[in-house]
Amino acid sequence: RGLWVLNLVGTQNEMARQHGVLVSHLLKETALPFYADLIENRLKKTHVAKDIPTLGTVLSGGVDAWLHRPLARQIPQEYLSRIAAFSKGSGYPMKKVLKATILPDAGQWLTAFLLGKNRFAPASAPPEDSLFSDWVNGLLPRLGGLGCSSFVVPSSTGLLHARNLDYEGMGRFDRHPAVIFFHPTEPGEQSYASFSSLGLHTAGMTAINESGIALGLH
């Protein structure tokens, strides 16, 4: 399928809408729906939810009220406006775009809550054959396992920054890989590039700006 290269120009909201319009015709093929519904789908596939189907719906509603909404309330209004602009351009519900956007944080928080220190389990994860592990796997899914790695080495032209994104979504994230160039027109803002997947309107995973400042999510 090759590599998508997008050049977006305008205000932050205009660029978000442009991205949405460009991917609207193949949105179902992108990683966005996968990430938006990941927690709910995992809940429905747990052992307990399979035995008691209605419990999956109850757990999904609980996670939404207990986790998604509080996290979404922490997003600054300017970023919510971008999400709304992408949603309008793509025709994909804003609530779903929000869930996909906060998934890394939601998954990490949920995993830490279940298996973190002074919670239901010791800091180190229990053996796979332990009763507690069986209970956790039966009630709630394990999510948020970021295994990314990066390294920086000097070269004749400056620092060389390489990184590996290791996260959920194999077969989805890499189906439509994309390099997205953002050229904001607001005064004082720099252009930057995101190395990501089509439909994920964020430069918060792997990116670099025109000053040469690079970042990678871990």
Salt bridges, closest charged atoms under 4 A:
GLU29 OE1 - ARG1 NH1 3.36
GLU29 OE1 - HIS176 NE2 3.11
ASP37 OD1 - LYS96 NZ 2.53
GLU40 OE2 - LYS99 NZ 2.83
ASP64 OD1 - HIS68 ND1 3.45
ASP64 OD2 - ARG69 NH2 3.33
ASP64 OD2 - LYS95 NZ 3.62
ASP64 OD1 - LYS99 NZ 3.86
GLU78 OE1 - ARG82 NH2 3.58
GLU128 OE2 - ARG142 NH1 3.55
GLU168 OE1 - ARG42 NH2 2.75
